[in-house]
Amino acid sequence: MRLYVCLLEGRDLTAKDFCYVKLQVGKCKSRSKVLRSGEKLIWNEEFFFRVHDLEDELVVSVCRHDGDREQHGLFGASSGDCVGLVRVPIWSVVAEENHNLPPTWFSVERPKSAKSINRDCAIDRLDIEIRTMGVLNWKCMEFTNMNSNCLVYSLAIEFKTGKLLLALSLHGKDYTSAEASHSLYSEGKVGPSHDTQAHAPDSTSKKSLDGKHLMKALAGRLEKFLNKKDETSRNESPSELSTPSDYEDCQMELPSSSSFQELMELLQSKNENVQMPDNLQGGILIDQTYEVSPKDLNMVIFAPDSDFKTNLADLQGMTELQESPWKWESEGLRRVVTYIKAASKLVKAVKATEEQTYVKANGNEFSVLVNVSTPDVPYGNSFKVQLLYKIMPGVMLSSENQLARLVVSFSVNFSQSTMMKGVIESGAKQGLKESFDQFSGLLSQRFKVVKASSDKEQVLATMETEQESDSELAVHYFWNFTVLSTVCMLLYVAVHIFLCKYNKLQGLEFQGLDLPDSFGEVVTCGILVLQLERVYFMISHFVEARLRRGSDHGVKAQGDGWVLTVALIEGTNLALMNSTEIPDPYVVFTCNGKTRTSSVKLQTLDPQWNEILEFDAVDEPPSVLDVEVFDFDGPFDQVSSIGHAEINFLKHTASKLADLWVPLDGKLAQSSQSKLHLRIFLDNNNGVETIRDYLANLEKEVGKKLNLRSPHRNSAFQKYFGLPPEEFLISDFSCSLKRKMPLQGRLFLSARIVGFYSNLFGHKTRFYFLWEDIEDIQVHPPSLSTVGSPSVLIILHKGRGLDARHGAKILDEHGRLHFHFHSFVSFNDASRTIMALWRTRTIEADQKAEFADEQVDDDEKPFLIEDTGSYLVVDDAMLTNVYTVELPLNLKSLMKMFDGGELEHKVMTKSGCLNYTTTTWDNLTSDIQERHVSYKFNRRISIFGGDVTCTQQKSPLPNNGGWVVNEIMTLHNVPFGDHFRVQFRYQIEKSTFAHNSCKFDVHIGVMWLRSTKFESRITKNIIGKFTNRLEEILQLVEREILLTSQ
């Protein structure tokens, strides 16, 4: 067991000048730092001791420090006199709750022994003091000699010398609390209450030291005294002095191999805040998940009594395996393992030494750093191999089985330079790969391996089973005071009605009308009606929430290539948009210009989704996933964002993405500590063919043949920038980075990043940024500053690529980083490749989205033309007149905004429409013409940037007095977009008040194809938004026509 003692502070200590505190449990001692005496002394120091017997006691002594005296006697261990002491029995700590004694003030007392004590008797027991309010205390002292026992009562005078604030805690499994309580209560040592003053404890009878033990103690003191070196004079202030423990070896005694579990607990208490280290730069040797708890896996690999290392030695042909016990040292828990490696084809049998040190151990995560030295191999004195074992919890697939993920990485560290560095690194990597293949195989014989390829299917299957049934949700939702009180009140009233007899008509009552006969009945009826109304809204709210499903939930990905699957689990601590309403949250995911939307969860701050969203396959792996949480209030709401986040796939491993908690950014989200729980899987369902097809398409832009790089080249590229395994290198060029001083290095180009790496005399410079971060690329002619060579200037978007800021030449006034590269060996090849990759990553992504939209439009055109054709001629009762204006324009000029010409495109582009396209007007009948319009809203108009397809029909008014244009609008990629259509009617006619003027009437309506709770909210949002938008469009039309006519 371990006793932790916290020495907090002292008050009113009578020591002069300086003092310190000595603590002792059994034979183990320690002492505090020296402080200047005063009314209040603050130490805040922690000590711990090994406890083997509950009958021991903690002795805390306050000593006076005298800096002038070097020693106090031949066997003196301190440099000051004892001012007072406190004795605390260990069993009093066991009696406390959870074995923790809270901070308690103990009186420091200095007793003066009575003179009636028989010197021939050895003091055996000092019983508990019978305390009084004064200074005098009666003490019961029992003395024992060889022949008889004598009981002497004497009067002792004690002088109180202040008090100490101590906190004690006892940890360990050697003596359970049940056994301790039974033992202590049976002996009558523990009472029901705890006194805040110090107790002089009962000391059970102890055997006096025999001569042998006494001679050993004297010999040890003499040896310590004779071997002590002369100390130099101390110039430091005594308040800063801190002397180590007199028995430091007792406090840090080395446990046996059977106490490995205790060492883990001790290490856990010491490094709770230590972060898991990053993988070593050499590469990953093992990355597997096993069906075992992390704690058990750590015991199998590193426990002293585990036979795994022995079995591995037999498998690999190692001999003379020796494992030293784990030792507690200043840097942590450490041990040394030595063995002789079996001879290989090139190297004879050599001795290897492993120094294993625990970096982290918190009971759930473990990390062990291993330094391997083999001095007998060729060039063995010039390098050492480092291994890093990381044991972490795996993604939980079910509540029954725990999973542990083991990651082993390596690096080769050279203590001196050698020409054989490359050969040594490749040979060490090959040898380690073979060795850990055997390691992994042996470990898989003990524990079941969870294959990474099956993780996705198992996790998604688990999510489907986690869905609660409707009955469980109903019980959880309706089990509250409101529903229960309403049901009870209804039953009570119903029973009352059946028990009551028919009353006669009174007052203003007549047959069929029964009015309340008292004010109490009126109040009761009102309360019952309010309760019934609230329960009704709860029932309708629940039913609509269960019927509502996400528009993209369950939609399967299509195509071959990189498929992104996002499992949206839950959200926690979502922020309140205002203090009166709980939000209706939903999540929008955006990747490669495509969006996926979750369902809307009604009135909750901790939503549970358990939904699976898939993105269609793309040729190149995606770089980032944008996540934004909204409070639903209509498809055009611009101020409803609860929080947002950006997930960079290059900065997360596949295992981290498989179970990721994403903190949300934003003022409200950060203050509320909002988070989303996601499980993300990025898979290539077409293998290497996807990369070949991507390179084949890129060759047309570059104008030269592009080949797959070798695995060694790809591995080096990934190692330089810490990239995931799926990132593949396309091309690299030797160049210079222009800064204050040019820096020679290599520019690496891949499907997702632009990276620069330089190693100049051991000083490494590396950075990268995404293609999507680039705003502009400029080619500059040769100049003196670029040593007569052309250069490439890459400008990033504002606020992007900040991780690469140290490689930028300037940060301009707009907050954009500029990167300048020159001195290419082949500038034309480099510039063409850079421009082609940038266009492919940015422009081509928009083109692909446009092609996909056209396909969607083609699929939906029959529906818009045939099924909604009848809707274009609508009843005025379905529409609302929202805007009427008189414009100083003639009818012919105003109708240009519907002819698909330059005026229409210019106005619609300025009003926030992207990729605006129109078809020609086709004659349906002799009087009716029809066309189709498609465009995309920018983010200023709609936070979703949704796509829009419209069908318009126009027909003339009688007597050629004007035109009527009917329009049906379909909104894509917005919540509930498949539930409704927006209808417009524009009536343009000649004005009766002024010549060459027109009257423009706008009518808007929303036609619902499916019902939803949000009909009124969406309708109000759409009508208000499009009213303002059409007013802005007409102002632009008027301005453009008037400017053109001038």
N, C-alpha and C positions, 0 to 999 in steps of 0.2 A: 504494500500500500504506500501511497505518497501523500504527505501532508504539505499543503500549500499554506504559507503564512504571508499575509500582506501587512507590512509595517507601514501604517499610514501617517500618524503624527503623534506628538507628545506635547504635554502642557505642564507648566509649573514644575519642571525638573530642576532640582537644586544643584546640579553639577556646575562647577565654575568653568568659565571660559568655553571649553569645547567638550563634547560628549559624543558617544556612539552607543549602539545597542548590540549586544551579543545574544545569539539564539542557539539553543542546544536541544537536541532530541537524542537521547541515548548517548552514543559516542560521537555523533555528527554535530559539528558546530559551524556557525557562520556568523558574520558580523556585518553591520551596516556601514555606511559612509559616516564620516565625522562632520558634525555640524556645530556651529557656534551656539552656545546655550542662550536660552531666552524663554519668554513666556509661552511661545508656540513654536514647535519644531516640526517641520514637514519632511518626511523621508520619501513616502510613496515607493517603497521597494518591496519586491516579492522574493521569497525564499521557498525552497521545497526540500523535504527530507524524506528518506526512506524509513518507513515504520514497520517494525516486525512484531511488536507486542503492544496491545492496547493498554497495557499497564504502564507504558512509558508516559512521560510528561514533557511538555514544552516549557523550557526555562528561558525566560527573557530577562536579561540583565542590562541595566543602564550603567555605563562605566564612564568615569571621568578620563579625558584624554590629556596627557601631559607630553607635549612635543619635545621637551628637553631630555626626557629620560629614554634611553635606548632599551633598557630591560628592567624588569622588576624581579630580581631573584634568578637563581639558576634555572628553575623550571617554570618561570613565569611565561605566560602565553599572551598577555596583553600589556598594553602600555599605560593602563590607568586603573584606579581603584573602583570597586563596585559601589555605586551610589544606592541602588535598590534593584529589586527583581520582582518578576511576576511568574507564577507557576500555573500552567494550564494543563490538566490531565487530558490525555488523548481520548479517553472514553466519553468525556463531556462533549467532544465534537461529534462522536458517533451518535450520541443521543439526539442531536439536532436534526431538523427536517432536511432531507437530502444530504446529510453529512456536511452541512455548510453552517458555520457560525457567522452571523452577520457582523459588520463592524461594531465593536463593543469597546467601551472604555474600561480599562483595567487599572486599578490603583497600584502604584509602584511603592513597595514598602521595604523598609530595612529593619529587620528584627534584631534585638540585642538579647543574646542567650542568657538564661538564668544561671547563677553560680552554683545551684544545688545539683547540677547534673553530675552523675558518676562518670569519671573519665574512663573507667575500666569497662564500661558498657558501650557497645556500638549502637548508634542511633538507628533504629529499624523502621519506626513509623511515626509520622507527624500527622495527627488527625486534623479534621476540618476545624477551623477556628470558630469559636462561639463569639460572634462579633457584637460589639456594642456601639453606641453612638459616639463614644469618646475615643481616646487614644489607647486606653488599656484594653488588652485582650487576654482572655484565659485560654491557655493551650493545654491540650492533653498529649503528653509525650510518653511513648512506650519504649522502654529500653530493654535490651536482651543481651545477656551474656551466655557463657557456655553452660552454666549450671541452673540459673533461675531467671525468671522474668520479674521485673519490678515496674510498677506503674507509679509515676511521679507527676503530680500536678504542680506547676510552677507559674509564677506571674511574669509575663514578658511585656516589656514596653516597646512598642513599635512606633517608628517615626515615618509618617507618610511623606514621600518625596515627589509627588506628582502623579500623573497617570498617562497611560499609553492607549492609543486607538489601534486595535488589531482586528483582522478578519481571517478566519481559518476555514479550510476546506479539505476534506479527506476523500481521496479517490483510490479505487482499486477493487479487485474482486476476490482478494484473499480472505476477506472476512465480510460476509454478507450482512446487510442491515438487520435481517431477521435474527441471525445468530447473535449479533452484537446487542440488540435490544433485549433478547431473552437473557443473555449472560449478565448484562449490566443491571437489569431490573431484578434478576434473581439474587444478585449480590447486594442489592440495596444501594447502588452507587448513583443511580440516575433518578432524579425526581421529576415531577411533571412540569416544573417551571425552571427558567434560567435567570440567574441573577446577573445583573450587568456589572457587578463588581468582581474583582479577582477572587478566586478561591484558592486557599492553600490546600492542595489535594491530599487525599489519602494515598500513601505509598505503601504498597503491599510489601511484605517481608522479602528482603533480598539477601542473598548470601554475600558475605564480605569477601573481598578479594583475597585469594590465597597468595602465598609467597611467589609462586611462579608467575601469576599474572602481574603482580606488583613489580617484579624484576623486569618483565618485558616492557612495562610502561616506563620505568626508570631508564632502561637502555635506549628506548626510542627517544626520550627527551635528551639524553646525553648526546646521542648521535646527531640529533637535530641542532643542538647547541654547538657541538664541535665543528660541524661542517658548514656552519652559517658563515657567509661571506660578509666582509665589511660593507656596510651600506654608506653610500654617499650622503652628504648633507642635503636636507630637503629645503628647497626654496619656495615650494608651493604653499599656498594657504591651507591650513588644516581643514577648512571647510570643504576642500575639494578632494581630500584624501579618501581612499576607499581600499581597505586592506582585504585580501581574499580570505576565504575560510581557513581556519586552523586545521580543519579536517576536510579539505575539499575533496579528497578521495572518498570520503564517506558519503558526501552528498552526491557525487557523480559515480557511485559504485557501478560496476559493470554487471548487468544482469546476465544470467545464463541463457542458453538458447531456448529454454522453455518459456522465457518471459518476452518472446518476440512480440506477442500481442500487446504487452504493456508498453514496449518501446514505441509501437505504432500509435498507441493512445497518447503517449507523451509527445511524440512528434506532431500529432494532430493538434494538440493544444498550443504548440509553439509556432506553427506556420499556417494558421487558419487563413490568413490574408495573402498567402503566396499564390501567384498566378501560375497557371500551367505554361511551361516554356514552349517556345516554338520548335518545330522540327529542325534538325540539323541540316546543313546545306548540302551534304553529300547525296542525300536521297532517302527514299523510303525502302526499307527491307521487308517489313511486314505491316500490313494494314488489314486486319481481319477482326471480325466480331464473333464472339463465342457465347454459347448459352450457359453462362455462369456469372455470378456476381463479381464485380471488380475486386472486392475484398478477398474472395476466395482465390481468384486468379493471382493476385499479388502474393498470397500465402504459398501457392504452388510454385511460383517462380523464384521467390526470394526468401522464403522462410528457411531457417537453418535445418530444421528436421524434415524438409521436403526431399523426396527421393527423385524429383524431376531432374535436378542437375546431374545426379549419378547416372540415371538412365540416358541422359543426353551424352554424357561422357563415354558411356559404353557404345552408344550408337556412332559417335564420331571418332572413336578410337583414342580418346584422351586418356592419359595415365597420370598417376600421382596427383589426383585431385585433392586439394586441401582448401577448406573453407574456414576462415577465421570467424569468430563470433562477431556479431554486430556490436560496434562500440559507439558510445555517445561522445562526439568531439565538438569542437567549437563550430565547425561548419555544418554539423548535423550528424545524422546517423550514417556510419561508414563501416565497411568491412573490406577485406582483401581476399581474393580467390586466386590461387595459383594452380597451374596444371601444365602438362607437357602435351603439346599438340601433336597429332599424328603426322608422320612424314608425307609429303606430297610428291608429285613428279619433279618439281623444281627445288623444293626446300626440304631440308631434313627436319627431323623432329626437334622442336624448339620449345623452350619454356615461355609461357605467357603469364602475365600478371594482370589481374583485373582489380581496379580500385572502384568499388561500387558505393555511391553516395546518394541518399534520398534527397531529392530536391523538393518534393511535395508529397504529402500524405494527409488527407483529410477524412479518411474513412470511405470515401466514394471515388476519389481520384488519386492516382499514385504516379509519381515520376521518379525514375532512377537514372542518374548519369553514371556511365561506366567509362573509365579510361583504361585502355588496353595497351600494354607495352610489351613488345617482343624484341628485345635488344639483340638476340642471336641471329635474326634474319638479316639478309643483306640490307644495308643502310638502315638497320633497325634503330640505331641511336638518333636518327635524324627525324623521326616521325613517331606519332602515336595515333591510335585510332580511338575515336570517341563514339560511344553508342548512347542513345537516349531511348529508354523504355517509357512509354506513356500508356497507362491503363485508365480508361474512362468509361462511363456508362454508355451503353449502346442505345439505339432508339428502341423504346419499349414497344413490342408488338402485341403484348397481352399483359394482363395483370398477374399471370401465373409465373412466368419465367423472366428472370433478370438476364440482361445482356451486358457483356463487357467487351469493349473495343480495345485491342492491343495495337499500338503503333510503335514501330522500332525504326529509328532513323540513325544515320551515321555521318561522320565526317572524318577526314584525314588531316591532322594538324602537323605541320612541319616546323621543327625547332630550328632548322638551318636549311638553306637553299641547296638544291642538288639538281643536276641535269636529268636525273631519273625520276623526277616528280610525276610526270605523266604515266610512266610505266608503273610506278608504285601505286598511284591512285587507281588505275584500271585493274591491277592485280589484286589490290585490297578489296575493291568492290566485287570482283568475281568470287574471291574466296568467301567474303561475308555473305554473298547471295547464296552460295551453295550451303554454307553452314546454317543459315537461318531458314532455308528450305527444309532442312532436317529438323530444325527447332520447331517450325510450324507444323510439320507432319507429326512429330511426337506429341505436340500439344493438342492437335486435332483428334488424336486417339483417346484423349481423356475427356475432352469437351466437344460438343457438337458445334460445328462451324456454321454460322448464319451467312449464306452467300449474299454478296452485295446485289447481285442481279435480281434476287427474290425480295429484297427489302421493299421496293416500291409496291409490288403487288400485295405483300403481306400488310404493309402499313395502310394502304388504301382499303384492303379488305377489312382490316381492323376498324377503320373509320365507319364502314357501313354497319358493322355490328354494334357500334357505339350509339347509334341513333336510339333515342328513347321512344317508346310507344306512346300513342295518343293518350291512352289511359293513364300512364305514369305522368305525362306532362299535365294532364287535366287535374290529377290529384295534387301535383306540386303547385299548380297555378291557383286552384280554387280553395286550397286548404289555408284559409286566412280568416281573420276575425269578421270581416265584412260579410262574407258568404255565410259563415256559420251563424252569426247573429241574425241575419235575414231569415235563414231557414228556421231557426228557433222561434223567431217572432211570428213567422207565418203559421207554424204549427200551433203556437199558443193562441193566435187569433182564430184559427180554424176550429180548435177545440172549444174555445169560448162561444163561437157562433152556434155550434151544435148543442151546447149545453143551455144556451139562453132560450127562453120562450118568446113567442111572437108578441111584440109590443104594440100597444094601441097607437093610433095616429095622434100626434101632438103638434102644437104650434102650426107651422106652415106646411107640414107634411101632407101628402096625399097619396093615393094608391099608386105604388111604383116608385115613389121618391122617399127614401129614408134618410133624414138629415141627422147629423150628430146632435146629441142632446146636451153636451157639455163642452167646455173649452178643452178639457183633457182628452176627449175623443178626437177633437180637431188636431191637436198636437200629435196624438198617436197615429192618426191617419197620415199626417204629413211626414213623420219619421219613416213610416212603412213605405210610402211612395218613393221617398228619396233613396232608401236602401234598395228597393226593387229596381229603380232606374240605374243605380250604380252597378248592381249585379248584371243587369241586362247589357250594359256597355262592356262589362268584363267578358261576358259570354260571346258577344259579337266580335270583340277584339281577339279573343282566343281562336274563334272559328276562322276569321280572316287571316290571322297569322299562320295557321296550319295550312290553309289553302294556297297561300302565296309561296311560290318557289322562285329561285333565282333564274334569270333568263339564260345564263350560260352554265348553270350547274348540270353536270352530266353530259354536256356536249363533247363528243369525242373528237380528237385531233385527226386531221386528214393530211395525207401526203407522206413523202419520205424525206428524211433529213433529221434535223435537230428538233426534238419535240420537248416542249416545256410543260410540265404538269405541276400545278400549285394546289396543294391541299390546305384550305383555309379552316383551321381548327376553331379558334376562339379569339376573343379580345378581352382585355382586362383594363379597368380603370379609365374608360373612355371619358373624355371631357364633356362637360355640360356647355352647350352653346349659350344658354341663358339659364337663369336661376328658376324659371317657372316650368320649363318643359324638359322632359327626358328625351334624348334624341332617338331617332329611328335610323340606326347606322346601317350602312352597306359599304362594301369595299370595291374599288375599281383598280384592276391590275392592268398596266400598260407595258407592252414589250414589242419592240420592232414595229411600232406604229399600230399594233393591234391591241384592243382592249377586251377584257373579260370582267364581267360584273357579277357580284354575289347577290344573294337575296337580301331583302330588307328585313331587319329584325326590329320588331316594334317595341318601343319604350323600354330600353335596357341600356345599362352602362357596361355590362359584362356579357356580351352576346356569345352564343354558342352556334357556330355555323355547321361545321363538319361537312363542308362542300368541296368538291373536286372540280377544278377548272383547268382545261387543257388548251394550249395554243397550237395552231396548225404548224406543221413542220416547215422549217426554213433551211436554206443551203448552208448558212454559216451559223456558228453558235452565237446566241444572244449575249450581250455584254451586261446590260442592267435590266432590272425589273422595277418599275415605278409602282409604288403602292400608295393609295390615298383612300382615306376613310371619310365618308360624307354623311351628313345628316339630311335625309331625303326631305325635300320640300319643293319638288317640281324639277323637271329636266333642265331648266335654264337658270337655276339658282346659282349665284356666284359667290355667296358668302357662307356656304354651308360646310366647308371643309373642317373636319374635326382634327385631322393630323395626316402627315404624309411621311414616307420613307423611301429610300432608294437602296436597292440591294445590288451590289456589284458582284457578279458571279466570279470575277477574277480574284477577289479577296476572300472567298469562302470555299472551303473544301466541300466535296460531295457529302461527307458525313455531317458537317455543320449545317448544310442546307437541308438535310433530311430531318432536322429537328431544330428549328430556329425561332427564337423569340426576338421580334423586331420592335425596338422602341420607336415611337412615332415622334416626329419633329413638329414644331409649331408651338406657339406661346401657351395655348391652353393644354395641348397634349403633353408638353414637357413638364408643366407644373402639376399635372395630374398623374405623371408617370404612366402614360398610356402605352400599351404593348399589344402586338398581334402575334399569335402563335401560328406559324406556317411550317409546312413540310414541302420542300421544293425538290423536284427531280428533273434533271436535264439529261436526256438520253438521245443517242444517235441510232435510229432504227435502221439505217442503211449502211453502217460500217464505214470502211475506207472509201467506198464508192461516192459517198457524199463529198468527201474532200476532193476526189478526182473530178467530179462534176463541177465543183466550185472553181477549181483551178482551170478547167477547160473554158468556162465562161469568162474567167478573168484574163485568159490569154488573148481574147479578142480585143480587150481594152488596152492591154500592155503592148501587144504586137510582138511578143516573143514567147518561146516555149518555157513553161513553168513546170518543174518537176517536184515530186515529193522529196523533202529533205530526209536525210538518214536519221534513224532513231537516236544515234549519238548526238547529232547536231540539234535535234529537237529537245533532247534531254538537257543539253547544256543551255539552250535558250530558256527553257522552263526554270532551270536552276538559277540563272542570272537574276530573274525578276520574280521568282517565287510564284509561278503560274500553275494552274491546275493541269492535269495530264491531257485534257482534251484540247488544249491550245496548241496549234501547229504552226510552225514557222513557214513563211512563204518565200521571203528573200531577206538578205542582209547586205549592207554596203559599208565599206570603210569611208569615213568622213571626219570632219572636224566640227565641233560645236563652238559656235561663236559666242564668247562672253567677253569679259575684260581681257582674258588671255585665252586664245584658242586651245581647245582640248581635243586631242586625237582619240577616236574611238570607233565604234561600229554602231550603225543604225539598223535595228531589227524591225521587220515588218511582218505582222501576222494578220489573221482575219479580223482581230478585235483591237489590237493595240499598235502603237508606234513606240518603240523602246530604244533607249540609248545606253550603251555600256562602255565604260573605259576603265582600264587598270594601268595607271601610270606610276611605276615604281612602288607598287603595293597600295597606292591610294586609289580606291575604287569609287567611281561615280556611276550611278545607275538611276534611271527614272523611266516612267512610261505614262502615256495617257491614251484615252480611247479615241477611236475615229469619230465617234459621235460628239466628242468634245471640241472638234475642230470647226471653227467658223469660216476660215478662209485660208487658202494656200496660194502663195505668190512666188513666182520665179523671178529672181533679180539678176541682171547682167553682171559680168565680171567687174570687180572694183579692187582698189588698192587694199581695202580692209579685209577682203576675202582672198588675198594673195593671188589676184588675177584669175579667179575661177568663178563661174556662176554659182548662185546659192539659192536655197529654198527657204522661204520664210513661212512658218506655220503659226497661225493666230488662233487661239482658243476662244471659246465663248466665255463671257463674263462669269466668274466664280467657278469655272471648271478647271480640272487638272492641277489643283492646288498642291497635291502630293509631289508634283514634279516642279515645283516652283524654284528649287535650287538650281535647275538646269536652264531656266529661262533667261533670255538676254535682258528684257525689260518687262515691266508691268505698266501698261499705258494708262492714260487718264480715265479710260472706260472700265478699268479693272480686268483687262484681258492680258493673258500671258503671251509673249512672243518668243518663239524658238527659231534659231537661225543655224542652218547646216550648210556647210560648203566643203570644198576640196574633195569632191567625189572622184573616184577613179574613172567611172563612166557616168557622167552627169545625166545624159539622155535616158539611159536605162533606169536610173534611180528616180528621176523626176516623173517619167511615164508610169512607173510602178506605183509611186506614191499617189499620183493623181487618180489612177485607175482604181486603187483600193479605196480611196476616199469617196469617189463617185459611186462605187459599188455599194459601199456601206451606208451612204446617206441618200443619194438621189435614187438609186435603184430600189431602196426600201420603199420610198413613196410610190414608185412606179408599180411595184408588186402589189402594194395595197390598192392602188387604183385599178389594176387588172382584176384583183379579187372583187372589188366593189362592182366593176362592170359585169362580172359573172353573176354576182348577187342580183344586180339590177335586171339582167337578162332573165333570171329565174323568176323575178317578181313582176316583170312587165305584164304578162298575161293577167295577173291578179289585179294590177292597177288599172289596166285598160278595160278588161272584160267585167271583172267583178265589181269594180268601183265606178264603172262608167255611168251607172245610174245615179251615183252620188254627185256627179258634177252639176246636175240640175237639181238644186236643193230648194227646199221650202224656206221662205224667209223666217219662219218661226224657229228654225234650227240655228240661225245665225244672229249675231249681235252687232249692231252698228257701233263701231268703236272710234271711227275717225271720219270727219268730213272737212274738206278744205277747198277753198277757191284759189286756183292757181292762175297767174297772168300768162298763160300759155295757150296756144291754139291746140285743137284736138289732134291734129296730125303730128305736131312736135311731141306731145305727151305720149302718144302711142308708140314712139320710138323705144320706150323703155320695155316694150314687149316684142321687138322685132329681131332680137338676137344680134344686134349690131354693136358698134364700138361704144355707144352711150350706155347700153345695158351692161356690158361687161365691165366698163369703167366704174359705174355706180355700184354694182354688186361687189366688185373687188374692194372698193373703199369702205363698203358697209360691213366687211368681215367675212366674205365668202371666198373660199379657196377652191381652185380647180373648177371654176364655173364653166359649165358646158351646156349648150342648148341644141335641140334639133330644129329642123325647119317646120313650119306650120303645114300640116296635112289636112286636106278637106275630108271631113267625115260626111257632111251633107252639104247642100247648097249654101247653108247659112252658118254652119258650125265648123271651126277649124281647131286642130289639136296639135300639141307639141309636148316634148318631155324635157325637163330641166334637172340637172344634178350638180351638186356642189358639196362643200364641206365647211361647217362653221369653224372659225378659229376659236382659240381658247378665250378670247375676250367676249365672244357671244355666248358660248356654252363651255362649261368646264370639261365636258366630255369630248368636245371637238367632233360632234356626231356628224355622220353623213346624211345628206338630204336628197331625196328623189321626189320630183313633183310631176304631176300631169295637169296641163292647163288646156282649157277650151275657151275660145272667144267667139262671140256672136254679136252682130250689130243690133242697136236699138232701132225701133221703128222710125221711119222718116229720116234715117241717117243722122239721128241726133246724138250718137255716141256709141260706145261699146260696153259690153259686159264680159268680164274675164272671170271664169270659175276655176279654182285651183284646189287640187287634193295633194297634201304634203305628207310624206312618210319619213319619220325620223328613225335613223338606225343608230345602234350602239349607245342608246340612252335607256335608263331604267323605265320599264313598262312601255317601251317604244312599240311593242307588238300589240298593245292593248287599245291603241287609239289612232285616229287620223285627224290631221288639222285641215279645216276647210276655210277657204277664202273666197270672197266675192268682191271684185273691184268693178265699180260702175263709174265710167267716165262719160260725161255728157257736157254739152255746151252750156255755158253759164247764161242765165237769163238776165243778169244784172250788168254785165260788162261785155264789150266786144273783144274777141280774141282771148277769151278766158274760158276756163273749164272748171267744172265741179267734179271733185274726186271723192267718192264714198267708198269706205272700206268696211266690210262685214267679216267677222271671224266666228268660227264655231269649232267645237271639238266633238268628233263622232267616236263613240266608244264601241269597240268590238268585243271587249271582255270587261266584266265589272271588277272593280277594285275599291278598296276603302279610300284611296287617294284621288278619286275622281274630281271632287270639288277643289282640292288643293292643286292638282295638275292643271285643271281647266283655268283656274284663276292665274296661275303662274304663266301659262302659255298666252292667254289673252293679254295680260299686262305686258309681257315681254315683246310680243309681236306688234302691239299697238305703238310702243315707243320705237321699235325698229322700222316700221313702215313710215312713221312720221319722219325719221331720219333719212330714209331712202328718198322720200318725196322732196325733202329739202335739198338733197344732193342733185336730184334730177332737175329741179328748178334752177339751181346755181349753174350746173353744167350747160343747160340749154341757153340761159341768158348770157353766159360768157361766150358761147359759140356764136350767138347772133350778133354780138357787138363787133 
